[in-house]
Amino acid sequence: MMCLIYFYKGATLTTKKSIDHKAIIQKRSKDFGGSLDDTDVIKLCGCSRNTIISISENLNICTIEAPRKQNTQNRSLCY
């Protein structure tokens, strides 16, 4: 029996690994106030350089846009 999974165009899949990688990058990377450079973060996470760069760019966009995107309860809408 085949199982097909359909996604809407532009939808992204969030995995447990990506959530863990984001937490490590935010905590340990020099870009976000940590003490490790990219090569050490790559060794710690066990993922590729392109993954580190794309997650860092996504986190940078979220931190820059967070003050502009706020709902009525004063919470950030950028996850």
PyMOL commands that set and color helices and strands:
alter all, ss='L'
color gray80, all
select helices_A, chain A and resi 16-28+30-32+38-45+49-65
alter helices_A, ss='H'
color red, helices_A
deselect
rebuild
show_as cartoon
